[in-house]
Amino acid sequence: PARMRQSRPTLKKIPTYRETSVTLLGRARSGHWMRFLRIGRRVQLARLEQPTRSIDQWVELLRSGRADERLHATKALRNLSITSQAQMAVAAAGALSHLVMILVDGTDEERFAAAEVIANLSAHPDVQSAIVAAGGLTPLERLLNHVSPEGQLPAAKALRNLATDPEHEQLIRRTGAVVGLLRLLDAAPPPVQAQAAGALGNLSAVEAARPLVALLTTGALQVWEEVVAALRNLSSDAVHAPAVVAAGAIAPLVALMRRGSDEAREEAAITLANLAAHSSESKCAIVAAGVVAPLVVLLEDGSAALRQAAIEVALELATAPEG
């Protein structure tokens, strides 16, 4: 009998503005694997200025200070909110309502800084609902449509994090964010494209299948890992998997197994295994696309994670009529 395997989605979080990149693995309550990827970005405010005030004092300045003081407080909170403890403290101090207000009617510089704080806070699962309750979704969606990547990037990061909670997915969709994220896939700089891809993947936006696949052939190298992770999410759903195949994903995924980073190759292999699990036609198409040669390379010379991913593909393909 055919071997049945549970498809594995990827949920990615981009928590904080750190200077290093760390990858963590954990298991979701559903039994699926989740990958949480932290992507760094240097903060712009000198850290030496942070200890001069407590979080409560910065939030009070955010509430009642002059315009220049509010901006200074917002940037300080951005720097401070890089740990889970600080994220909870900033939210508990009542910062969210003021940050959302800045998103709505602040200057561009103020809005960008506020969005960065909210992107940091959105990394904490216990703060996400408070961001939604404070009315953060609509102004974040509007910021996706700003002409500057300085606004687009933190907005996409925040929505990506918030979309890891299934209860928020439909709320985010109702703001029209999917349209803005699709626009960013088409025309934004690569760092913004990467975050837009991650957000669309967490939203399981099947309408993103074709532009995501296009980025596997025309996009920058730094975008590939996020794109293939989004396709992995879509491929884990039996309803969405045919759209991934119809978008022409199989050939570029096989190509990525030959030339991508280790993470991109692993994600590509798992995506192909997911697609193979859903359809005999997909299994045949994957074999026809030349997957055997890169599979052999991964099995012989890959890391433990790559070998396991290659085994998953091979086991799925072994049930194909021509297998």
VEXLOVO-546116 format. One line per field, with one value per residue: residue number from 1; x, y, z of N, C-alpha, C in turn. Coordinates in steps of 0.1 Angstrom, whole numbers, always signed. Layout:
resi = [NUM, ...] $
n.x = [X, ...] $
n.y = [Y, ...] $
n.z = [Z, ...] $
ca.x = [X, ...] $
ca.y = [Y, ...] $
ca.z = [Z, ...] $
c.x = [X, ...] $
c.y = [Y, ...] $
c.z = [Z, ...] $
//
This chain:
resi = [1, 2, 3, 4, 5, 6, 7, 8, 9, 10, 11, 12, 13, 14, 15, 16, 17, 18, 19, 20, 21, 22, 23, 24, 25, 26, 27, 28, 29, 30, 31, 32, 33, 34, 35, 36, 37, 38, 39, 40, 41, 42, 43, 44, 45, 46, 47, 48, 49, 50, 51, 52, 53, 54, 55, 56, 57, 58, 59, 60, 61, 62, 63, 64, 65, 66, 67, 68, 69, 70, 71, 72, 73, 74, 75, 76, 77, 78, 79, 80, 81, 82, 83, 84, 85, 86, 87, 88, 89, 90, 91, 92, 93, 94, 95, 96, 97, 98, 99, 100, 101, 102, 103, 104, 105, 106, 107, 108, 109, 110, 111, 112, 113, 114, 115, 116, 117, 118, 119, 120, 121, 122, 123, 124, 125, 126, 127, 128, 129, 130, 131, 132, 133, 134, 135, 136, 137, 138, 139, 140, 141, 142, 143, 144, 145, 146, 147, 148, 149, 150, 151, 152, 153, 154, 155, 156, 157, 158, 159, 160, 161, 162, 163, 164, 165, 166, 167, 168, 169, 170, 171, 172, 173, 174, 175, 176, 177, 178, 179, 180, 181, 182, 183, 184, 185, 186, 187, 188, 189, 190, 191, 192, 193, 194, 195, 196, 197, 198, 199, 200, 201, 202, 203, 204, 205, 206, 207, 208, 209, 210, 211, 212, 213, 214, 215, 216, 217, 218, 219, 220, 221, 222, 223, 224, 225, 226, 227, 228, 229, 230, 231, 232, 233, 234, 235, 236, 237, 238, 239, 240, 241, 242, 243, 244, 245, 246, 247, 248, 249, 250, 251, 252, 253, 254, 255, 256, 257, 258, 259, 260, 261, 262, 263, 264, 265, 266, 267, 268, 269, 270, 271, 272, 273, 274, 275, 276, 277, 278, 279, 280, 281, 282, 283, 284, 285, 286, 287, 288, 289, 290, 291, 292, 293, 294, 295, 296, 297, 298, 299, 300, 301, 302, 303, 304, 305, 306, 307, 308, 309, 310, 311, 312, 313, 314, 315, 316, 317, 318, 319, 320, 321, 322, 323] $
n.x = [+8, +3, +26, +16, +22, +24, +20, +43, +41, +57, +62, +72, +89, +100, +116, +133, +153, +182, +218, +228, +221, +199, +188, +160, +144, +112, +84, +51, +18, +1, +16, +30, +61, +78, +96, +115, +129, +153, +161, +187, +191, +208, +204, +197, +199, +221, +231, +240, +224, +202, +200, +194, +168, +139, +117, +91, +93, +101, +78, +60, +71, +66, +38, +33, +53, +71, +71, +97, +107, +90, +97, +123, +118, +104, +124, +141, +126, +124, +150, +152, +133, +141, +142, +123, +114, +116, +98, +73, +73, +72, +48, +31, +34, +18, +23, +14, -11, -3, +18, +3, -13, +7, +14, -9, -12, +13, +45, +64, +90, +84, +64, +77, +96, +78, +66, +87, +91, +67, +70, +90, +77, +57, +69, +65, +44, +25, +20, +9, -19, -26, -16, -33, -57, -53, -57, -38, -36, -48, -34, -8, -12, -16, +9, +23, +19, +33, +57, +83, +109, +116, +93, +78, +92, +93, +65, +57, +72, +60, +33, +38, +47, +24, +6, +13, -4, -33, -58, -56, -52, -75, -83, -62, -63, -87, -81, -70, -44, -31, -31, -14, +10, +14, +20, +44, +60, +63, +77, +93, +124, +149, +152, +127, +109, +115, +104, +78, +72, +74, +53, +31, +33, +28, +2, -9, -16, -29, -31, -7, +10, +19, +35, +54, +67, +78, +97, +116, +131, +137, +143, +164, +192, +190, +163, +153, +152, +131, +110, +108, +101, +76, +62, +64, +47, +22, +22, +17, -9, -36, -55, -43, -20, -22, -23, +2, +17, +5, +15, +39, +60, +76, +99, +117, +121, +134, +157, +167, +175, +199, +215, +210, +213, +220, +197, +177, +178, +170, +144, +133, +134, +116, +93, +89, +85, +61, +44, +45, +33, +6, -3, -3, +3, +19, +42, +52, +58, +78, +99, +103, +114, +140, +149, +163, +191, +201, +190, +205, +230, +225, +219, +243, +263, +252, +242, +229, +203, +197, +200, +179, +157, +160, +155, +128, +117, +124, +111, +84, +84, +88, +65, +53, +39, +59, +80] $
n.y = [-12, +23, +46, +67, +100, +127, +159, +186, +218, +251, +275, +307, +330, +363, +377, +398, +429, +421, +416, +393, +361, +335, +302, +283, +253, +239, +221, +222, +224, +209, +188, +193, +204, +234, +262, +286, +316, +339, +370, +393, +428, +458, +480, +515, +535, +546, +523, +530, +550, +539, +529, +552, +556, +539, +513, +520, +548, +555, +549, +566, +590, +586, +589, +615, +633, +659, +662, +656, +642, +621, +607, +600, +584, +563, +552, +543, +524, +506, +496, +484, +464, +437, +413, +386, +392, +420, +426, +419, +436, +461, +460, +457, +481, +498, +507, +500, +512, +538, +535, +525, +547, +565, +551, +557, +585, +598, +613, +602, +593, +588, +569, +548, +541, +533, +512, +494, +489, +476, +454, +441, +435, +418, +394, +381, +356, +361, +387, +393, +392, +414, +435, +432, +438, +464, +477, +475, +462, +473, +499, +488, +473, +495, +506, +488, +497, +520, +541, +538, +515, +514, +517, +496, +472, +467, +466, +443, +424, +424, +417, +392, +378, +380, +365, +339, +330, +313, +324, +350, +351, +354, +379, +395, +391, +404, +430, +436, +430, +410, +417, +440, +427, +410, +428, +438, +416, +417, +441, +452, +458, +432, +424, +432, +418, +392, +392, +397, +374, +355, +363, +359, +331, +323, +331, +313, +319, +311, +325, +335, +317, +316, +341, +336, +313, +324, +340, +322, +318, +343, +359, +374, +358, +359, +358, +334, +313, +322, +322, +295, +284, +295, +283, +257, +257, +261, +238, +219, +216, +199, +210, +233, +224, +215, +240, +250, +232, +237, +262, +258, +250, +227, +222, +244, +240, +215, +223, +241, +223, +216, +239, +257, +273, +253, +253, +262, +241, +220, +228, +229, +202, +191, +204, +193, +166, +169, +177, +154, +136, +142, +136, +113, +121, +143, +131, +117, +139, +151, +132, +132, +158, +155, +148, +127, +127, +150, +141, +118, +130, +145, +125, +111, +131, +151, +171, +159, +167, +174, +149, +135, +149, +143, +116, +116, +125, +105, +83, +90, +91, +65, +52, +58, +49, +45, +42] $
n.z = [+0, -5, +11, +36, +46, +69, +58, +62, +74, +74, +97, +101, +121, +126, +148, +163, +162, +159, +157, +148, +133, +141, +141, +152, +162, +167, +180, +169, +184, +169, +160, +137, +122, +131, +119, +133, +123, +129, +118, +114, +120, +122, +150, +151, +170, +195, +219, +243, +252, +262, +290, +305, +311, +324, +310, +316, +319, +293, +279, +291, +282, +255, +256, +266, +258, +239, +203, +193, +215, +217, +193, +199, +222, +210, +193, +213, +226, +205, +204, +229, +229, +223, +236, +250, +276, +278, +257, +267, +289, +277, +264, +286, +299, +285, +260, +234, +225, +220, +202, +180, +175, +166, +143, +128, +125, +126, +116, +87, +96, +123, +121, +108, +128, +149, +137, +136, +164, +169, +152, +166, +190, +181, +179, +202, +214, +234, +232, +208, +204, +218, +202, +179, +192, +199, +175, +155, +130, +106, +102, +98, +75, +57, +57, +43, +17, +15, -1, +6, +15, +41, +56, +46, +52, +82, +85, +70, +84, +109, +103, +93, +116, +132, +117, +124, +143, +141, +146, +138, +111, +93, +101, +93, +66, +60, +61, +37, +33, +19, -8, -8, +1, -21, -40, -31, -34, -61, -67, -48, -29, -24, +5, +15, -2, +8, +34, +28, +13, +34, +51, +34, +31, +58, +60, +43, +17, -12, -36, -40, -51, -79, -82, -62, -72, -95, -84, -76, -99, -109, -88, -62, -46, -18, -13, -18, +2, +19, +1, -8, +17, +21, -1, +8, +30, +16, +1, +20, +23, +12, -5, -15, -27, -54, -68, -64, -79, -104, -108, -117, -101, -97, -114, -108, -81, -80, -93, -74, -54, -63, -62, -42, -9, +21, +38, +20, +2, +18, +24, -1, -8, +11, +4, -22, -14, +0, -21, -37, -20, -22, -48, -75, -101, -96, -84, -106, -123, -108, -108, -136, -138, -131, -105, -94, -96, -80, -55, -50, -46, -22, -4, -3, +3, +19, +48, +80, +82, +56, +44, +56, +46, +19, +21, +27, +4, -14, -3, -8, -36, -42, -43, -66, -99, -118, -101] $
ca.x = [+0, +10, +30, +10, +30, +17, +28, +48, +42, +67, +57, +84, +88, +111, +114, +139, +164, +195, +229, +232, +210, +199, +177, +155, +134, +103, +73, +38, +9, -5, +25, +38, +74, +78, +109, +115, +141, +156, +170, +192, +193, +214, +196, +203, +201, +232, +226, +244, +213, +190, +199, +191, +154, +133, +107, +79, +96, +101, +64, +54, +75, +58, +25, +31, +64, +71, +73, +111, +109, +82, +105, +134, +113, +101, +136, +147, +118, +128, +162, +150, +123, +147, +141, +109, +110, +114, +86, +62, +73, +68, +33, +24, +35, +8, +29, +8, -21, +5, +25, -7, -17, +17, +12, -20, -11, +27, +53, +70, +100, +78, +56, +87, +101, +68, +64, +98, +88, +56, +75, +97, +68, +49, +76, +61, +31, +15, +17, +3, -34, -27, -14, -45, -68, -50, -60, -26, -36, -51, -22, +3, -15, -14, +23, +28, +17, +42, +67, +97, +111, +117, +80, +73, +99, +88, +51, +57, +77, +50, +22, +43, +47, +10, -1, +15, -16, -44, -70, -53, -51, -86, -84, -52, -68, -98, -75, -65, -29, -26, -29, -2, +21, +17, +26, +58, +67, +66, +84, +101, +138, +149, +148, +112, +103, +117, +95, +64, +70, +72, +40, +21, +34, +21, -12, -14, -22, -27, -30, +7, +18, +26, +46, +64, +74, +85, +109, +126, +139, +141, +146, +177, +195, +186, +149, +149, +149, +118, +100, +106, +94, +62, +57, +63, +34, +11, +22, +13, -24, -40, -63, -34, -9, -24, -20, +17, +21, +1, +23, +52, +70, +84, +113, +126, +124, +144, +169, +171, +181, +213, +224, +207, +219, +215, +183, +169, +177, +161, +130, +128, +131, +104, +81, +86, +79, +47, +37, +44, +23, -8, -7, +6, +8, +31, +53, +58, +64, +91, +109, +106, +122, +154, +152, +171, +206, +203, +187, +216, +240, +221, +219, +257, +271, +244, +241, +219, +190, +195, +197, +165, +147, +161, +148, +114, +113, +126, +100, +72, +85, +89, +51, +48, +38, +72, +90] $
ca.y = [+0, +36, +51, +80, +109, +139, +170, +195, +232, +259, +288, +314, +342, +372, +384, +411, +436, +417, +417, +379, +352, +322, +293, +275, +244, +235, +213, +228, +215, +200, +178, +197, +211, +248, +267, +300, +321, +352, +377, +404, +441, +466, +491, +527, +543, +541, +515, +537, +559, +531, +528, +564, +556, +526, +512, +528, +562, +558, +549, +579, +600, +584, +594, +629, +641, +666, +654, +650, +633, +609, +599, +595, +573, +552, +545, +536, +512, +497, +490, +477, +453, +426, +401, +383, +399, +434, +428, +418, +448, +473, +459, +459, +495, +505, +513, +497, +522, +550, +532, +524, +561, +570, +545, +563, +599, +603, +616, +590, +588, +583, +557, +537, +536, +527, +499, +485, +484, +466, +442, +434, +430, +408, +381, +374, +351, +366, +402, +394, +395, +428, +443, +432, +444, +478, +482, +476, +455, +482, +508, +480, +471, +507, +509, +480, +504, +532, +540, +536, +502, +516, +514, +483, +461, +463, +462, +430, +415, +424, +409, +378, +372, +380, +355, +326, +327, +310, +333, +363, +350, +360, +393, +401, +391, +413, +444, +437, +429, +401, +425, +447, +418, +405, +440, +439, +405, +420, +453, +457, +453, +418, +422, +433, +406, +380, +393, +395, +359, +348, +367, +352, +317, +321, +333, +303, +327, +303, +334, +339, +306, +320, +351, +330, +304, +333, +345, +311, +319, +357, +367, +374, +346, +361, +357, +320, +305, +326, +318, +281, +281, +298, +272, +245, +259, +259, +224, +210, +216, +191, +219, +243, +218, +216, +253, +251, +224, +244, +274, +255, +249, +215, +223, +253, +233, +205, +231, +246, +213, +215, +251, +266, +271, +241, +255, +263, +228, +212, +233, +225, +188, +188, +208, +183, +155, +173, +177, +140, +129, +146, +133, +105, +129, +151, +122, +114, +151, +153, +123, +137, +170, +152, +149, +116, +131, +158, +133, +110, +139, +148, +112, +107, +141, +162, +171, +149, +173, +172, +135, +131, +155, +135, +103, +118, +126, +92, +74, +94, +88, +51, +47, +62, +38, +43, +43] $
ca.z = [+0, -5, +24, +39, +54, +72, +53, +73, +71, +80, +102, +104, +129, +125, +160, +168, +154, +164, +147, +144, +128, +148, +137, +162, +157, +177, +175, +171, +191, +159, +156, +126, +126, +128, +119, +136, +118, +134, +109, +121, +114, +132, +154, +147, +181, +203, +230, +255, +256, +267, +305, +312, +315, +324, +300, +320, +316, +279, +275, +295, +273, +243, +258, +269, +255, +227, +191, +192, +226, +213, +184, +207, +230, +201, +189, +224, +228, +194, +208, +241, +228, +216, +244, +253, +288, +274, +249, +276, +297, +269, +262, +299, +302, +278, +248, +221, +220, +216, +190, +169, +172, +158, +129, +121, +122, +128, +104, +82, +105, +135, +117, +106, +141, +156, +131, +140, +177, +168, +146, +176, +200, +175, +180, +215, +212, +243, +229, +194, +205, +222, +190, +172, +199, +198, +162, +147, +117, +95, +99, +93, +61, +50, +56, +32, +5, +15, -12, +12, +21, +56, +62, +41, +58, +95, +84, +65, +95, +119, +98, +92, +129, +137, +110, +129, +151, +131, +148, +132, +97, +86, +104, +84, +52, +58, +59, +23, +33, +9, -20, -6, +1, -34, -47, -26, -41, -75, -70, -36, -28, -19, +19, +17, -8, +16, +45, +22, +11, +47, +55, +25, +35, +71, +57, +34, +6, -24, -47, -41, -57, -91, -80, -54, -81, -104, -77, -76, -111, -112, -76, -56, -38, -4, -12, -21, +14, +23, -10, -7, +29, +18, -9, +17, +37, +7, -4, +31, +23, +0, -13, -21, -34, -69, -73, -64, -91, -116, -109, -123, -90, -96, -120, -100, -68, -83, -96, -61, -47, -68, -62, -31, +4, +27, +42, +8, -4, +27, +23, -14, -8, +19, -4, -32, -7, +3, -34, -41, -11, -26, -62, -83, -112, -91, -83, -120, -128, -100, -114, -149, -137, -129, -91, -89, -94, -67, -44, -47, -40, -8, +4, -1, +9, +26, +62, +85, +79, +41, +41, +61, +37, +7, +23, +27, -11, -20, +1, -14, -50, -44, -45, -80, -107, -124, -91] $
c.x = [+9, +14, +24, +19, +23, +26, +31, +49, +53, +61, +70, +81, +101, +111, +120, +150, +177, +205, +233, +219, +211, +187, +173, +145, +125, +92, +60, +29, +2, +4, +34, +51, +72, +92, +108, +129, +142, +166, +174, +192, +198, +205, +204, +205, +212, +226, +230, +233, +202, +189, +195, +177, +149, +122, +95, +81, +96, +87, +57, +58, +68, +44, +24, +43, +62, +73, +87, +113, +101, +90, +116, +130, +110, +113, +142, +139, +121, +140, +160, +142, +129, +147, +126, +105, +107, +101, +74, +61, +68, +53, +26, +24, +25, +13, +21, -2, -14, +12, +15, -11, -6, +17, +2, -17, +3, +33, +59, +81, +95, +71, +66, +92, +91, +65, +75, +96, +77, +61, +83, +87, +60, +56, +71, +47, +20, +12, +9, -12, -36, -25, -26, -56, -66, -53, -48, -26, -38, -39, -10, +1, -13, +0, +29, +28, +25, +53, +81, +98, +113, +104, +75, +79, +94, +73, +50, +62, +66, +38, +26, +42, +32, +3, +3, +4, -28, -56, -68, -53, -62, -87, -74, -57, -79, -93, -71, -50, -23, -23, -16, +11, +24, +24, +41, +66, +71, +76, +94, +116, +138, +146, +133, +105, +104, +106, +80, +62, +67, +58, +29, +21, +26, +6, -18, -21, -19, -26, -16, +16, +26, +37, +57, +73, +83, +98, +120, +135, +144, +146, +160, +179, +189, +171, +145, +145, +134, +107, +97, +99, +79, +55, +55, +50, +22, +11, +18, -2, -28, -49, -54, -23, -10, -20, -5, +22, +18, +9, +36, +63, +80, +98, +122, +130, +135, +158, +175, +179, +196, +221, +220, +215, +213, +201, +174, +167, +169, +147, +124, +125, +118, +91, +78, +80, +64, +38, +35, +34, +9, -12, +3, +11, +20, +43, +60, +65, +77, +102, +113, +115, +136, +158, +161, +185, +208, +200, +199, +228, +237, +222, +234, +265, +265, +246, +230, +205, +187, +192, +183, +155, +147, +154, +133, +109, +113, +115, +87, +72, +84, +75, +45, +48, +51, +83, +98] $
c.y = [+12, +41, +65, +88, +122, +151, +180, +209, +239, +272, +295, +327, +350, +381, +398, +416, +433, +418, +403, +372, +339, +315, +284, +266, +241, +227, +220, +218, +205, +188, +181, +203, +226, +253, +282, +306, +336, +359, +390, +417, +450, +477, +504, +537, +538, +534, +522, +546, +552, +531, +540, +565, +541, +525, +520, +543, +565, +558, +561, +590, +599, +589, +609, +639, +650, +657, +648, +640, +620, +600, +593, +583, +561, +544, +537, +523, +501, +489, +480, +464, +441, +413, +399, +391, +413, +436, +427, +431, +460, +472, +462, +473, +504, +512, +511, +507, +534, +547, +531, +538, +567, +564, +552, +577, +605, +607, +602, +584, +582, +570, +545, +532, +529, +513, +489, +480, +473, +453, +434, +427, +418, +394, +374, +369, +357, +381, +403, +398, +410, +438, +444, +439, +460, +485, +483, +470, +465, +492, +500, +477, +483, +510, +500, +488, +517, +530, +536, +522, +503, +514, +500, +471, +458, +460, +447, +420, +413, +415, +394, +371, +370, +368, +341, +321, +325, +320, +347, +363, +357, +375, +401, +402, +401, +428, +446, +435, +420, +408, +433, +439, +412, +416, +440, +427, +409, +431, +458, +452, +439, +416, +423, +422, +394, +380, +391, +381, +352, +351, +359, +337, +314, +323, +322, +309, +320, +312, +338, +329, +310, +330, +345, +321, +313, +337, +334, +312, +333, +364, +366, +362, +347, +359, +342, +312, +309, +321, +303, +277, +284, +287, +259, +246, +255, +244, +214, +208, +209, +200, +229, +237, +218, +229, +256, +243, +232, +257, +271, +253, +238, +217, +232, +247, +223, +212, +236, +236, +211, +227, +260, +264, +258, +242, +255, +249, +219, +215, +228, +210, +184, +193, +198, +170, +157, +172, +162, +132, +131, +140, +124, +112, +138, +143, +120, +127, +154, +145, +128, +150, +168, +152, +138, +120, +139, +150, +124, +118, +142, +136, +108, +118, +152, +160, +161, +154, +171, +158, +130, +137, +147, +122, +105, +119, +112, +82, +77, +89, +73, +45, +51, +50, +34, +41, +30] $
c.z = [+0, +9, +26, +49, +57, +67, +64, +68, +78, +84, +106, +111, +126, +137, +161, +160, +161, +153, +142, +140, +136, +143, +148, +157, +169, +171, +179, +179, +182, +156, +144, +131, +122, +128, +122, +132, +123, +124, +114, +113, +125, +136, +152, +158, +190, +216, +243, +261, +264, +283, +312, +316, +315, +313, +303, +317, +301, +274, +279, +286, +259, +244, +259, +265, +242, +215, +190, +203, +223, +203, +191, +215, +221, +197, +201, +227, +217, +199, +220, +239, +220, +224, +247, +266, +286, +266, +258, +285, +290, +267, +275, +303, +294, +265, +235, +216, +214, +203, +178, +165, +163, +144, +121, +116, +124, +115, +99, +91, +117, +132, +115, +119, +149, +150, +135, +155, +177, +162, +157, +186, +194, +176, +193, +213, +222, +241, +216, +195, +209, +211, +181, +179, +199, +185, +153, +133, +105, +92, +94, +78, +52, +48, +46, +19, +5, +4, -7, +18, +36, +63, +58, +49, +72, +94, +80, +76, +105, +115, +97, +106, +134, +130, +114, +138, +141, +133, +142, +117, +89, +89, +95, +70, +50, +57, +45, +22, +23, -4, -19, -5, -13, -42, -43, -33, -55, -77, -59, -37, -22, -4, +22, +10, +1, +28, +39, +18, +24, +52, +47, +28, +48, +69, +48, +22, -8, -36, -49, -48, -69, -89, -71, -63, -90, -97, -75, -88, -114, -100, -71, -47, -23, -2, -13, -9, +19, +14, -9, +6, +28, +9, -1, +25, +28, +3, +7, +31, +10, -10, -21, -30, -49, -75, -73, -76, -104, -118, -115, -113, -91, -102, -112, -87, -69, -85, -83, -53, -51, -64, -50, -19, +11, +32, +31, +2, +5, +25, +9, -14, +0, +11, -15, -26, -4, -10, -39, -32, -15, -39, -69, -95, -108, -89, -96, -125, -121, -105, -128, -149, -134, -114, -86, -86, -82, -55, -40, -41, -25, +1, +6, +6, +17, +41, +67, +81, +64, +38, +45, +51, +24, +9, +22, +12, -17, -16, -6, -29, -52, -46, -58, -89, -114, -115, -90] $
//
